[in-house]
Amino acid sequence: MAPGDVARPQARPGETPMIRETGLAEDPVYGHARVPTASGRISEATEILADDQRVPFSSSQLSRIDEALTRTSAETGLLFSVWVGELGGRSRERAEELHAAFGAQAEDAVLVCVSPGERVVEVVTGEESVRRVDDRGAKLAVMAMVSSFTESDLVGGIVEGLRVLGDHAGSKH
């Protein structure tokens, strides 16, 4: 325990995780953590165990993606998020389910889903964000991402796609 932290009992399965004085919520049993960033966006990570134990991104790659998300969200006033993983045979429906998980924030959210193994990219917008990121803007972003993906640059493609989406959305009003 770090100096100044207040000890709280660990959450049991199904209970709320413990919150440390540092503002970080964590549940070591389930491998879940979330922390508010300087911009006010919540950066959240959940450990998902798979048969393949390789880590898909290095810490510097995650930092590049997080920086692009933070910058794009701050400049546009919209909530941008990226999801990387398998979407399955009904990729659009799965992407829309993931977008709906934003709850009340979904109307201002833009979700970029990338499934490298399936060679699929989906961009889902909410009721408000679609006014600023229309189909044309989403298609331009997907083309930019795919261009980098064909050069085996997954992170660069994600960062470039976020830049294109942000440029298309414009600054917050």
ZAVO-603387 format. One record per residue: residue number from 1; residue in one letter; x, y, z of N, C-alpha, C in turn. Coordinates in steps of 0.02 Angstrom, whole numbers, plus 50000, padded with zeros to 5 digits. Layout:
N
k: NUM r: a n_east: X n_north: Y n_up: Z ca_east: X ca_north: Y ca_up: Z c_east: X c_north: Y c_up: Z
...
This chain:
173
k: 1 r: m n_east: 50043 n_north: 49941 n_up: 50000 ca_east: 50000 ca_north: 50000 ca_up: 50000 c_east: 50045 c_north: 50062 c_up: 50000
k: 2 r: a n_east: 50027 n_north: 50110 n_up: 49958 ca_east: 50067 ca_north: 50171 ca_up: 49952 c_east: 50052 c_north: 50218 c_up: 50010
k: 3 r: p n_east: 50100 n_north: 50262 n_up: 50026 ca_east: 50088 ca_north: 50310 ca_up: 50080 c_east: 50027 c_north: 50353 c_up: 50064
k: 4 r: g n_east: 49985 n_north: 50361 n_up: 50113 ca_east: 49925 ca_north: 50402 ca_up: 50105 c_east: 49864 c_north: 50363 c_up: 50083
k: 5 r: d n_east: 49873 n_north: 50300 n_up: 50060 ca_east: 49816 ca_north: 50260 ca_up: 50041 c_east: 49778 c_north: 50238 c_up: 50103
k: 6 r: v n_east: 49714 n_north: 50232 n_up: 50095 ca_east: 49671 ca_north: 50208 ca_up: 50149 c_east: 49653 c_north: 50136 c_up: 50134
k: 7 r: a n_east: 49665 n_north: 50092 n_up: 50181 ca_east: 49650 ca_north: 50021 ca_up: 50170 c_east: 49574 c_north: 50010 c_up: 50171
k: 8 r: r n_east: 49550 n_north: 49976 n_up: 50121 ca_east: 49480 ca_north: 49957 ca_up: 50117 c_east: 49477 c_north: 49882 c_up: 50103
k: 9 r: p n_east: 49426 n_north: 49850 n_up: 50126 ca_east: 49422 ca_north: 49778 ca_up: 50113 c_east: 49416 c_north: 49763 c_up: 50038
k: 10 r: q n_east: 49445 n_north: 49708 n_up: 50017 ca_east: 49442 ca_north: 49688 ca_up: 49947 c_east: 49371 c_north: 49665 c_up: 49931
k: 11 r: a n_east: 49348 n_north: 49680 n_up: 49870 ca_east: 49281 ca_north: 49661 ca_up: 49849 c_east: 49277 c_north: 49586 c_up: 49839
k: 12 r: r n_east: 49221 n_north: 49559 n_up: 49855 ca_east: 49208 ca_north: 49488 ca_up: 49842 c_east: 49178 c_north: 49483 c_up: 49772
k: 13 r: p n_east: 49178 n_north: 49424 n_up: 49742 ca_east: 49148 ca_north: 49417 ca_up: 49675 c_east: 49077 c_north: 49446 c_up: 49674
k: 14 r: g n_east: 49064 n_north: 49487 n_up: 49623 ca_east: 48998 ca_north: 49517 ca_up: 49616 c_east: 48991 c_north: 49583 c_up: 49653
k: 15 r: e n_east: 49040 n_north: 49602 n_up: 49694 ca_east: 49036 ca_north: 49665 ca_up: 49730 c_east: 49077 c_north: 49719 c_up: 49694
k: 16 r: t n_east: 49067 n_north: 49780 n_up: 49714 ca_east: 49104 ca_north: 49836 ca_up: 49686 c_east: 49177 c_north: 49832 c_up: 49705
k: 17 r: p n_east: 49222 n_north: 49844 n_up: 49657 ca_east: 49294 ca_north: 49842 ca_up: 49673 c_east: 49313 c_north: 49898 c_up: 49721
k: 18 r: m n_east: 49371 n_north: 49888 n_up: 49754 ca_east: 49393 ca_north: 49939 ca_up: 49801 c_east: 49419 c_north: 50000 c_up: 49764
k: 19 r: i n_east: 49409 n_north: 50058 n_up: 49794 ca_east: 49432 ca_north: 50121 ca_up: 49766 c_east: 49488 c_north: 50146 c_up: 49811
k: 20 r: r n_east: 49546 n_north: 50159 n_up: 49782 ca_east: 49602 ca_north: 50185 ca_up: 49820 c_east: 49600 c_north: 50261 c_up: 49819
k: 21 r: e n_east: 49632 n_north: 50292 n_up: 49866 ca_east: 49633 ca_north: 50365 ca_up: 49871 c_east: 49664 c_north: 50397 c_up: 49809
k: 22 r: t n_east: 49701 n_north: 50361 n_up: 49770 ca_east: 49732 ca_north: 50387 ca_up: 49710 c_east: 49681 c_north: 50396 c_up: 49654
k: 23 r: g n_east: 49618 n_north: 50375 n_up: 49665 ca_east: 49566 ca_north: 50382 ca_up: 49614 c_east: 49562 c_north: 50321 c_up: 49569
k: 24 r: l n_east: 49602 n_north: 50271 n_up: 49581 ca_east: 49604 ca_north: 50211 ca_up: 49540 c_east: 49559 c_north: 50158 c_up: 49570
k: 25 r: a n_east: 49514 n_north: 50132 n_up: 49530 ca_east: 49472 ca_north: 50076 ca_up: 49552 c_east: 49504 c_north: 50013 c_up: 49526
k: 26 r: e n_east: 49512 n_north: 49964 n_up: 49568 ca_east: 49541 ca_north: 49902 ca_up: 49544 c_east: 49510 c_north: 49842 c_up: 49578
k: 27 r: d n_east: 49508 n_north: 49789 n_up: 49543 ca_east: 49483 ca_north: 49726 ca_up: 49568 c_east: 49534 c_north: 49673 c_up: 49548
k: 28 r: p n_east: 49582 n_north: 49659 n_up: 49593 ca_east: 49635 ca_north: 49613 ca_up: 49574 c_east: 49611 c_north: 49543 c_up: 49557
k: 29 r: v n_east: 49554 n_north: 49523 n_up: 49583 ca_east: 49529 ca_north: 49456 ca_up: 49568 c_east: 49508 c_north: 49452 c_up: 49495
k: 30 r: y n_east: 49477 n_north: 49505 n_up: 49469 ca_east: 49453 ca_north: 49504 ca_up: 49400 c_east: 49499 c_north: 49541 c_up: 49352
k: 31 r: g n_east: 49553 n_north: 49571 n_up: 49376 ca_east: 49600 ca_north: 49605 ca_up: 49332 c_east: 49569 c_north: 49665 c_up: 49298
k: 32 r: h n_east: 49536 n_north: 49707 n_up: 49335 ca_east: 49501 ca_north: 49765 ca_up: 49308 c_east: 49527 c_north: 49829 c_up: 49341
k: 33 r: a n_east: 49540 n_north: 49880 n_up: 49302 ca_east: 49562 ca_north: 49944 ca_up: 49330 c_east: 49534 c_north: 50001 c_up: 49288
k: 34 r: r n_east: 49521 n_north: 50058 n_up: 49319 ca_east: 49500 ca_north: 50118 ca_up: 49283 c_east: 49526 c_north: 50178 c_up: 49321
k: 35 r: v n_east: 49544 n_north: 50229 n_up: 49283 ca_east: 49572 ca_north: 50290 ca_up: 49313 c_east: 49551 c_north: 50349 c_up: 49270
k: 36 r: p n_east: 49532 n_north: 50405 n_up: 49301 ca_east: 49516 ca_north: 50464 ca_up: 49261 c_east: 49581 c_north: 50496 c_up: 49236
k: 37 r: t n_east: 49582 n_north: 50516 n_up: 49173 ca_east: 49640 ca_north: 50549 ca_up: 49144 c_east: 49635 c_north: 50624 c_up: 49156
k: 38 r: a n_east: 49688 n_north: 50660 n_up: 49140 ca_east: 49689 ca_north: 50733 ca_up: 49151 c_east: 49633 c_north: 50767 c_up: 49111
k: 39 r: s n_east: 49613 n_north: 50739 n_up: 49055 ca_east: 49561 ca_north: 50769 ca_up: 49013 c_east: 49491 c_north: 50754 c_up: 49041
k: 40 r: g n_east: 49486 n_north: 50710 n_up: 49091 ca_east: 49421 ca_north: 50692 ca_up: 49118 c_east: 49395 c_north: 50626 c_up: 49089
k: 41 r: r n_east: 49428 n_north: 50600 n_up: 49036 ca_east: 49407 ca_north: 50536 ca_up: 49007 c_east: 49428 c_north: 50480 c_up: 49054
k: 42 r: i n_east: 49389 n_north: 50428 n_up: 49058 ca_east: 49406 ca_north: 50371 ca_up: 49099 c_east: 49445 c_north: 50321 c_up: 49057
k: 43 r: s n_east: 49505 n_north: 50304 n_up: 49078 ca_east: 49545 ca_north: 50253 ca_up: 49045 c_east: 49534 c_north: 50189 c_up: 49083
k: 44 r: e n_east: 49509 n_north: 50138 n_up: 49049 ca_east: 49489 ca_north: 50076 ca_up: 49083 c_east: 49521 c_north: 50017 c_up: 49049
k: 45 r: a n_east: 49543 n_north: 49969 n_up: 49088 ca_east: 49573 ca_north: 49908 ca_up: 49062 c_east: 49544 c_north: 49848 c_up: 49099
k: 46 r: t n_east: 49529 n_north: 49797 n_up: 49061 ca_east: 49503 ca_north: 49735 ca_up: 49089 c_east: 49545 c_north: 49678 c_up: 49062
k: 47 r: e n_east: 49568 n_north: 49636 n_up: 49106 ca_east: 49608 ca_north: 49578 ca_up: 49084 c_east: 49561 c_north: 49525 c_up: 49057
k: 48 r: i n_east: 49576 n_north: 49503 n_up: 48997 ca_east: 49538 ca_north: 49449 ca_up: 48966 c_east: 49586 c_north: 49393 c_up: 48952
k: 49 r: l n_east: 49574 n_north: 49337 n_up: 48982 ca_east: 49619 ca_north: 49280 ca_up: 48974 c_east: 49599 c_north: 49241 c_up: 48911
k: 50 r: a n_east: 49648 n_north: 49225 n_up: 48871 ca_east: 49637 ca_north: 49188 ca_up: 48810 c_east: 49689 c_north: 49132 c_up: 48806
k: 51 r: d n_east: 49679 n_north: 49087 n_up: 48759 ca_east: 49727 ca_north: 49034 ca_up: 48749 c_east: 49795 c_north: 49062 c_up: 48729
k: 52 r: d n_east: 49794 n_north: 49115 n_up: 48690 ca_east: 49855 ca_north: 49147 ca_up: 48667 c_east: 49874 c_north: 49201 c_up: 48718
k: 53 r: q n_east: 49928 n_north: 49193 n_up: 48753 ca_east: 49948 ca_north: 49238 ca_up: 48807 c_east: 49991 c_north: 49296 c_up: 48783
k: 54 r: r n_east: 50002 n_north: 49302 n_up: 48717 ca_east: 50042 ca_north: 49358 ca_up: 48692 c_east: 50003 c_north: 49423 c_up: 48702
k: 55 r: v n_east: 50038 n_north: 49476 n_up: 48718 ca_east: 50008 ca_north: 49542 ca_up: 48727 c_east: 50005 c_north: 49576 c_up: 48658
k: 56 r: p n_east: 49946 n_north: 49600 n_up: 48637 ca_east: 49941 ca_north: 49627 ca_up: 48569 c_east: 49978 c_north: 49694 c_up: 48559
k: 57 r: f n_east: 49985 n_north: 49734 n_up: 48612 ca_east: 50017 ca_north: 49799 ca_up: 48605 c_east: 50069 c_north: 49809 c_up: 48660
k: 58 r: s n_east: 50123 n_north: 49842 n_up: 48642 ca_east: 50173 ca_north: 49861 ca_up: 48692 c_east: 50147 c_north: 49922 c_up: 48730
k: 59 r: s n_east: 50180 n_north: 49939 n_up: 48784 ca_east: 50158 ca_north: 49997 ca_up: 48823 c_east: 50165 c_north: 50061 c_up: 48782
k: 60 r: s n_east: 50216 n_north: 50067 n_up: 48740 ca_east: 50223 ca_north: 50127 ca_up: 48699 c_east: 50169 c_north: 50131 c_up: 48645
k: 61 r: q n_east: 50149 n_north: 50073 n_up: 48618 ca_east: 50094 ca_north: 50073 ca_up: 48570 c_east: 50028 c_north: 50092 c_up: 48603
k: 62 r: l n_east: 50016 n_north: 50065 n_up: 48663 ca_east: 49955 ca_north: 50084 ca_up: 48700 c_east: 49955 c_north: 50158 c_up: 48715
k: 63 r: s n_east: 50013 n_north: 50185 n_up: 48731 ca_east: 50019 ca_north: 50256 ca_up: 48745 c_east: 50002 c_north: 50298 c_up: 48684
k: 64 r: r n_east: 50025 n_north: 50277 n_up: 48625 ca_east: 50008 ca_north: 50312 ca_up: 48562 c_east: 49933 c_north: 50312 c_up: 48550
k: 65 r: i n_east: 49902 n_north: 50254 n_up: 48560 ca_east: 49829 ca_north: 50250 ca_up: 48549 c_east: 49792 c_north: 50292 c_up: 48600
k: 66 r: d n_east: 49813 n_north: 50289 n_up: 48663 ca_east: 49780 ca_north: 50328 ca_up: 48715 c_east: 49788 c_north: 50403 c_up: 48702
k: 67 r: e n_east: 49847 n_north: 50423 n_up: 48680 ca_east: 49858 ca_north: 50494 ca_up: 48664 c_east: 49813 c_north: 50517 c_up: 48607
k: 68 r: a n_east: 49806 n_north: 50475 n_up: 48555 ca_east: 49763 ca_north: 50492 ca_up: 48499 c_east: 49690 c_north: 50496 c_up: 48521
k: 69 r: l n_east: 49669 n_north: 50450 n_up: 48563 ca_east: 49600 ca_north: 50451 ca_up: 48589 c_east: 49587 c_north: 50514 c_up: 48631
k: 70 r: t n_east: 49634 n_north: 50529 n_up: 48675 ca_east: 49627 ca_north: 50587 ca_up: 48718 c_east: 49624 c_north: 50651 c_up: 48677
k: 71 r: r n_east: 49670 n_north: 50659 n_up: 48630 ca_east: 49673 ca_north: 50719 ca_up: 48588 c_east: 49610 c_north: 50726 c_up: 48546
k: 72 r: t n_east: 49589 n_north: 50673 n_up: 48514 ca_east: 49530 ca_north: 50676 ca_up: 48470 c_east: 49467 c_north: 50691 c_up: 48510
k: 73 r: s n_east: 49460 n_north: 50659 n_up: 48568 ca_east: 49401 ca_north: 50672 ca_up: 48610 c_east: 49401 c_north: 50744 c_up: 48636
k: 74 r: a n_east: 49459 n_north: 50769 n_up: 48657 ca_east: 49463 ca_north: 50837 ca_up: 48684 c_east: 49449 c_north: 50889 c_up: 48630
k: 75 r: e n_east: 49477 n_north: 50879 n_up: 48570 ca_east: 49468 ca_north: 50927 ca_up: 48516 c_east: 49397 c_north: 50930 c_up: 48489
k: 76 r: t n_east: 49363 n_north: 50873 n_up: 48489 ca_east: 49297 ca_north: 50870 ca_up: 48458 c_east: 49240 c_north: 50875 c_up: 48509
k: 77 r: g n_east: 49253 n_north: 50858 n_up: 48571 ca_east: 49200 ca_north: 50856 ca_up: 48621 c_east: 49158 c_north: 50793 c_up: 48617
k: 78 r: l n_east: 49177 n_north: 50747 n_up: 48573 ca_east: 49143 ca_north: 50682 ca_up: 48567 c_east: 49183 c_north: 50630 c_up: 48605
k: 79 r: l n_east: 49152 n_north: 50575 n_up: 48622 ca_east: 49186 ca_north: 50520 ca_up: 48656 c_east: 49209 c_north: 50469 c_up: 48605
k: 80 r: f n_east: 49274 n_north: 50467 n_up: 48593 ca_east: 49303 ca_north: 50418 ca_up: 48546 c_east: 49330 c_north: 50359 c_up: 48585
k: 81 r: s n_east: 49319 n_north: 50299 n_up: 48557 ca_east: 49344 ca_north: 50238 ca_up: 48589 c_east: 49364 c_north: 50189 c_up: 48534
k: 82 r: v n_east: 49411 n_north: 50145 n_up: 48552 ca_east: 49435 ca_north: 50094 ca_up: 48505 c_east: 49427 c_north: 50026 c_up: 48538
k: 83 r: w n_east: 49404 n_north: 49978 n_up: 48499 ca_east: 49398 ca_north: 49909 ca_up: 48522 c_east: 49434 c_north: 49866 c_up: 48471
k: 84 r: v n_east: 49482 n_north: 49825 n_up: 48494 ca_east: 49519 ca_north: 49781 ca_up: 48450 c_east: 49507 c_north: 49710 c_up: 48473
k: 85 r: g n_east: 49483 n_north: 49668 n_up: 48427 ca_east: 49469 ca_north: 49598 ca_up: 48444 c_east: 49422 c_north: 49568 c_up: 48393
k: 86 r: e n_east: 49408 n_north: 49505 n_up: 48404 ca_east: 49364 ca_north: 49468 ca_up: 48358 c_east: 49292 c_north: 49493 c_up: 48365
k: 87 r: l n_east: 49260 n_north: 49505 n_up: 48308 ca_east: 49190 ca_north: 49528 ca_up: 48308 c_east: 49142 c_north: 49473 c_up: 48290
k: 88 r: g n_east: 49165 n_north: 49421 n_up: 48256 ca_east: 49122 ca_north: 49366 ca_up: 48237 c_east: 49089 c_north: 49378 c_up: 48169
k: 89 r: g n_east: 49047 n_north: 49332 n_up: 48150 ca_east: 49014 ca_north: 49333 ca_up: 48084 c_east: 48967 c_north: 49392 c_up: 48074
k: 90 r: r n_east: 48939 n_north: 49417 n_up: 48127 ca_east: 48893 ca_north: 49474 ca_up: 48122 c_east: 48928 c_north: 49535 c_up: 48152
k: 91 r: s n_east: 48980 n_north: 49557 n_up: 48117 ca_east: 49023 ca_north: 49609 ca_up: 48144 c_east: 48987 c_north: 49675 c_up: 48158
k: 92 r: r n_east: 48943 n_north: 49695 n_up: 48114 ca_east: 48908 ca_north: 49759 ca_up: 48125 c_east: 48865 c_north: 49756 c_up: 48187
k: 93 r: e n_east: 48828 n_north: 49702 n_up: 48195 ca_east: 48784 ca_north: 49695 ca_up: 48253 c_east: 48825 c_north: 49694 c_up: 48318
k: 94 r: r n_east: 48882 n_north: 49659 n_up: 48317 ca_east: 48926 ca_north: 49656 ca_up: 48376 c_east: 48954 c_north: 49725 c_up: 48392
k: 95 r: a n_east: 48974 n_north: 49762 n_up: 48340 ca_east: 49000 ca_north: 49830 ca_up: 48351 c_east: 48946 c_north: 49876 c_up: 48380
k: 96 r: e n_east: 48885 n_north: 49868 n_up: 48357 ca_east: 48830 ca_north: 49909 ca_up: 48383 c_east: 48814 c_north: 49890 c_up: 48456
k: 97 r: e n_east: 48821 n_north: 49827 n_up: 48473 ca_east: 48812 ca_north: 49806 ca_up: 48543 c_east: 48865 c_north: 49838 c_up: 48588
k: 98 r: l n_east: 48927 n_north: 49837 n_up: 48564 ca_east: 48982 ca_north: 49868 ca_up: 48602 c_east: 48970 c_north: 49943 c_up: 48611
k: 99 r: h n_east: 48945 n_north: 49975 n_up: 48559 ca_east: 48931 ca_north: 50047 ca_up: 48562 c_east: 48875 c_north: 50061 c_up: 48612
k: 100 r: a n_east: 48824 n_north: 50019 n_up: 48611 ca_east: 48767 ca_north: 50028 ca_up: 48657 c_east: 48788 c_north: 50022 c_up: 48730
k: 101 r: a n_east: 48844 n_north: 49986 n_up: 48743 ca_east: 48868 ca_north: 49978 ca_up: 48812 c_east: 48891 c_north: 50044 c_up: 48842
k: 102 r: f n_east: 48898 n_north: 50097 n_up: 48802 ca_east: 48915 ca_north: 50163 ca_up: 48830 c_east: 48857 c_north: 50193 c_up: 48868
k: 103 r: g n_east: 48799 n_north: 50164 n_up: 48862 ca_east: 48740 ca_north: 50189 ca_up: 48899 c_east: 48721 c_north: 50259 c_up: 48877
k: 104 r: a n_east: 48713 n_north: 50304 n_up: 48926 ca_east: 48692 ca_north: 50372 ca_up: 48911 c_east: 48743 c_north: 50410 c_up: 48869
k: 105 r: q n_east: 48806 n_north: 50390 n_up: 48871 ca_east: 48858 ca_north: 50423 ca_up: 48832 c_east: 48859 c_north: 50401 c_up: 48759
k: 106 r: a n_east: 48820 n_north: 50349 n_up: 48742 ca_east: 48821 ca_north: 50322 ca_up: 48674 c_east: 48801 c_north: 50373 c_up: 48622
k: 107 r: e n_east: 48758 n_north: 50419 n_up: 48637 ca_east: 48735 ca_north: 50467 ca_up: 48586 c_east: 48792 c_north: 50513 c_up: 48563
k: 108 r: d n_east: 48841 n_north: 50526 n_up: 48606 ca_east: 48898 ca_north: 50568 ca_up: 48588 c_east: 48961 c_north: 50527 c_up: 48573
k: 109 r: a n_east: 48955 n_north: 50461 n_up: 48568 ca_east: 49013 ca_north: 50418 ca_up: 48560 c_east: 49025 c_north: 50397 c_up: 48488
k: 110 r: v n_east: 49090 n_north: 50387 n_up: 48473 ca_east: 49112 ca_north: 50359 ca_up: 48409 c_east: 49156 c_north: 50300 c_up: 48427
k: 111 r: l n_east: 49135 n_north: 50241 n_up: 48407 ca_east: 49172 ca_north: 50180 ca_up: 48422 c_east: 49204 c_north: 50152 c_up: 48359
k: 112 r: v n_east: 49269 n_north: 50141 n_up: 48361 ca_east: 49306 ca_north: 50111 ca_up: 48306 c_east: 49322 c_north: 50039 c_up: 48327
k: 113 r: c n_east: 49294 n_north: 49990 n_up: 48291 ca_east: 49307 ca_north: 49920 ca_up: 48305 c_east: 49352 c_north: 49892 c_up: 48250
k: 114 r: v n_east: 49407 n_north: 49861 n_up: 48271 ca_east: 49454 ca_north: 49833 ca_up: 48224 c_east: 49464 c_north: 49759 c_up: 48241
k: 115 r: s n_east: 49452 n_north: 49716 n_up: 48192 ca_east: 49463 ca_north: 49645 ca_up: 48200 c_east: 49515 c_north: 49623 c_up: 48148
k: 116 r: p n_east: 49579 n_north: 49627 n_up: 48167 ca_east: 49632 ca_north: 49612 ca_up: 48119 c_east: 49628 c_north: 49542 c_up: 48089
k: 117 r: g n_east: 49614 n_north: 49492 n_up: 48131 ca_east: 49611 ca_north: 49424 ca_up: 48106 c_east: 49554 c_north: 49412 c_up: 48057
k: 118 r: e n_east: 49501 n_north: 49450 n_up: 48064 ca_east: 49443 ca_north: 49443 ca_up: 48019 c_east: 49445 c_north: 49494 c_up: 47962
k: 119 r: r n_east: 49494 n_north: 49539 n_up: 47966 ca_east: 49502 ca_north: 49592 ca_up: 47916 c_east: 49438 c_north: 49634 c_up: 47911
k: 120 r: v n_east: 49415 n_north: 49657 n_up: 47970 ca_east: 49354 ca_north: 49696 ca_up: 47974 c_east: 49366 c_north: 49759 c_up: 48015
k: 121 r: v n_east: 49339 n_north: 49815 n_up: 47992 ca_east: 49339 ca_north: 49878 ca_up: 48028 c_east: 49268 c_north: 49904 c_up: 48028
k: 122 r: e n_east: 49242 n_north: 49922 n_up: 48086 ca_east: 49175 ca_north: 49951 ca_up: 48092 c_east: 49181 c_north: 50017 c_up: 48130
k: 123 r: v n_east: 49145 n_north: 50068 n_up: 48108 ca_east: 49141 ca_north: 50131 ca_up: 48144 c_east: 49067 c_north: 50142 c_up: 48161
k: 124 r: v n_east: 49053 n_north: 50149 n_up: 48226 ca_east: 48984 ca_north: 50158 ca_up: 48249 c_east: 48979 c_north: 50226 c_up: 48283
k: 125 r: t n_east: 48928 n_north: 50264 n_up: 48263 ca_east: 48916 ca_north: 50330 ca_up: 48292 c_east: 48850 c_north: 50331 c_up: 48328
k: 126 r: g n_east: 48842 n_north: 50378 n_up: 48374 ca_east: 48780 ca_north: 50386 ca_up: 48411 c_east: 48735 c_north: 50437 c_up: 48378
k: 127 r: e n_east: 48678 n_north: 50450 n_up: 48409 ca_east: 48628 ca_north: 50495 ca_up: 48381 c_east: 48655 c_north: 50566 c_up: 48371
k: 128 r: e n_east: 48696 n_north: 50590 n_up: 48416 ca_east: 48725 ca_north: 50657 ca_up: 48410 c_east: 48789 c_north: 50656 c_up: 48369
k: 129 r: s n_east: 48832 n_north: 50607 n_up: 48381 ca_east: 48897 ca_north: 50606 ca_up: 48347 c_east: 48890 c_north: 50594 c_up: 48272
k: 130 r: v n_east: 48836 n_north: 50563 n_up: 48250 ca_east: 48826 ca_north: 50550 ca_up: 48178 c_east: 48816 c_north: 50615 c_up: 48140
k: 131 r: r n_east: 48795 n_north: 50667 n_up: 48173 ca_east: 48786 ca_north: 50732 ca_up: 48140 c_east: 48853 c_north: 50762 c_up: 48120
k: 132 r: r n_east: 48906 n_north: 50743 n_up: 48156 ca_east: 48973 ca_north: 50770 ca_up: 48142 c_east: 49019 c_north: 50720 c_up: 48109
k: 133 r: v n_east: 49005 n_north: 50655 n_up: 48118 ca_east: 49044 ca_north: 50602 ca_up: 48085 c_east: 48994 c_north: 50562 c_up: 48044
k: 134 r: d n_east: 48985 n_north: 50583 n_up: 47982 ca_east: 48936 ca_north: 50548 ca_up: 47939 c_east: 48969 c_north: 50488 c_up: 47905
k: 135 r: d n_east: 48932 n_north: 50455 n_up: 47862 ca_east: 48958 ca_north: 50396 ca_up: 47827 c_east: 49020 c_north: 50412 c_up: 47786
k: 136 r: r n_east: 49021 n_north: 50470 n_up: 47753 ca_east: 49078 ca_north: 50489 ca_up: 47712 c_east: 49141 c_north: 50494 c_up: 47756
k: 137 r: g n_east: 49136 n_north: 50528 n_up: 47813 ca_east: 49193 ca_north: 50535 ca_up: 47858 c_east: 49216 c_north: 50468 c_up: 47885
k: 138 r: a n_east: 49168 n_north: 50424 n_up: 47901 ca_east: 49187 ca_north: 50357 ca_up: 47926 c_east: 49222 c_north: 50317 c_up: 47872
k: 139 r: k n_east: 49198 n_north: 50322 n_up: 47810 ca_east: 49229 ca_north: 50285 ca_up: 47755 c_east: 49300 c_north: 50310 c_up: 47742
k: 140 r: l n_east: 49310 n_north: 50376 n_up: 47745 ca_east: 49378 ca_north: 50404 ca_up: 47737 c_east: 49425 c_north: 50378 c_up: 47791
k: 141 r: a n_east: 49400 n_north: 50375 n_up: 47853 ca_east: 49441 ca_north: 50350 ca_up: 47908 c_east: 49457 c_north: 50276 c_up: 47899
k: 142 r: v n_east: 49409 n_north: 50237 n_up: 47878 ca_east: 49421 ca_north: 50165 ca_up: 47867 c_east: 49472 c_north: 50155 c_up: 47811
k: 143 r: m n_east: 49467 n_north: 50195 n_up: 47758 ca_east: 49516 ca_north: 50189 ca_up: 47704 c_east: 49586 c_north: 50206 c_up: 47729
k: 144 r: a n_east: 49592 n_north: 50257 n_up: 47771 ca_east: 49657 ca_north: 50276 ca_up: 47799 c_east: 49684 c_north: 50220 c_up: 47843
k: 145 r: m n_east: 49641 n_north: 50190 n_up: 47883 ca_east: 49662 ca_north: 50135 ca_up: 47927 c_east: 49685 c_north: 50075 c_up: 47886
k: 146 r: v n_east: 49644 n_north: 50055 n_up: 47838 ca_east: 49659 ca_north: 49996 ca_up: 47798 c_east: 49725 c_north: 50005 c_up: 47761
k: 147 r: s n_east: 49738 n_north: 50066 n_up: 47738 ca_east: 49801 ca_north: 50080 ca_up: 47704 c_east: 49861 c_north: 50063 c_up: 47749
k: 148 r: s n_east: 49857 n_north: 50084 n_up: 47812 ca_east: 49911 ca_north: 50068 ca_up: 47860 c_east: 49911 c_north: 49994 c_up: 47878
k: 149 r: f n_east: 49852 n_north: 49965 n_up: 47885 ca_east: 49847 ca_north: 49894 ca_up: 47903 c_east: 49880 c_north: 49850 c_up: 47850
k: 150 r: t n_east: 49873 n_north: 49868 n_up: 47786 ca_east: 49904 ca_north: 49828 ca_up: 47734 c_east: 49981 c_north: 49831 c_up: 47737
k: 151 r: e n_east: 50007 n_north: 49881 n_up: 47770 ca_east: 50079 ca_north: 49887 ca_up: 47781 c_east: 50099 c_north: 49858 c_up: 47849
k: 152 r: s n_east: 50054 n_north: 49820 n_up: 47880 ca_east: 50065 ca_north: 49788 ca_up: 47945 c_east: 50076 c_north: 49838 c_up: 48002
k: 153 r: d n_east: 50043 n_north: 49896 n_up: 47997 ca_east: 50049 ca_north: 49948 ca_up: 48048 c_east: 49981 c_north: 49958 c_up: 48081
k: 154 r: l n_east: 49964 n_north: 49913 n_up: 48127 ca_east: 49899 ca_north: 49915 ca_up: 48161 c_east: 49891 c_north: 49979 c_up: 48202
k: 155 r: v n_east: 49940 n_north: 49995 n_up: 48243 ca_east: 49937 ca_north: 50054 ca_up: 48286 c_east: 49935 c_north: 50118 c_up: 48245
k: 156 r: g n_east: 49978 n_north: 50123 n_up: 48195 ca_east: 49978 ca_north: 50181 ca_up: 48151 c_east: 49911 c_north: 50191 c_up: 48116
k: 157 r: g n_east: 49881 n_north: 50136 n_up: 48096 ca_east: 49815 ca_north: 50139 ca_up: 48063 c_east: 49761 c_north: 50164 c_up: 48110
k: 158 r: i n_east: 49762 n_north: 50140 n_up: 48172 ca_east: 49713 ca_north: 50162 ca_up: 48221 c_east: 49722 c_north: 50237 c_up: 48235
k: 159 r: v n_east: 49784 n_north: 50258 n_up: 48245 ca_east: 49799 ca_north: 50328 ca_up: 48260 c_east: 49778 c_north: 50372 c_up: 48200
k: 160 r: e n_east: 49794 n_north: 50351 n_up: 48140 ca_east: 49776 ca_north: 50390 ca_up: 48080 c_east: 49700 c_north: 50392 c_up: 48071
k: 161 r: g n_east: 49666 n_north: 50336 n_up: 48084 ca_east: 49593 ca_north: 50335 ca_up: 48080 c_east: 49561 c_north: 50384 c_up: 48128
k: 162 r: l n_east: 49587 n_north: 50386 n_up: 48189 ca_east: 49561 ca_north: 50434 ca_up: 48239 c_east: 49573 c_north: 50506 c_up: 48217
k: 163 r: r n_east: 49632 n_north: 50519 n_up: 48187 ca_east: 49646 ca_north: 50586 ca_up: 48163 c_east: 49597 c_north: 50607 c_up: 48109
k: 164 r: v n_east: 49584 n_north: 50562 n_up: 48061 ca_east: 49537 ca_north: 50577 ca_up: 48007 c_east: 49466 c_north: 50588 c_up: 48035
k: 165 r: l n_east: 49445 n_north: 50546 n_up: 48081 ca_east: 49379 ca_north: 50555 ca_up: 48112 c_east: 49374 c_north: 50622 c_up: 48149
k: 166 r: g n_east: 49427 n_north: 50638 n_up: 48186 ca_east: 49428 ca_north: 50702 ca_up: 48222 c_east: 49427 c_north: 50761 c_up: 48176
k: 167 r: d n_east: 49466 n_north: 50758 n_up: 48121 ca_east: 49466 ca_north: 50812 ca_up: 48073 c_east: 49397 c_north: 50821 c_up: 48042
k: 168 r: h n_east: 49365 n_north: 50764 n_up: 48026 ca_east: 49299 ca_north: 50767 ca_up: 47996 c_east: 49247 c_north: 50795 c_up: 48045
k: 169 r: a n_east: 49252 n_north: 50777 n_up: 48109 ca_east: 49204 ca_north: 50800 ca_up: 48158 c_east: 49212 c_north: 50874 c_up: 48173
k: 170 r: g n_east: 49273 n_north: 50899 n_up: 48167 ca_east: 49286 ca_north: 50969 ca_up: 48182 c_east: 49291 c_north: 50981 c_up: 48258
k: 171 r: s n_east: 49305 n_north: 51043 n_up: 48275 ca_east: 49312 ca_north: 51060 ca_up: 48346 c_east: 49245 c_north: 51064 c_up: 48380
k: 172 r: k n_east: 49247 n_north: 51056 n_up: 48447 ca_east: 49185 ca_north: 51058 ca_up: 48485 c_east: 49155 c_north: 51128 c_up: 48481
k: 173 r: h n_east: 49090 n_north: 51129 n_up: 48484 ca_east: 49053 ca_north: 51192 ca_up: 48475 c_east: 49048 c_north: 51231 c_up: 48539
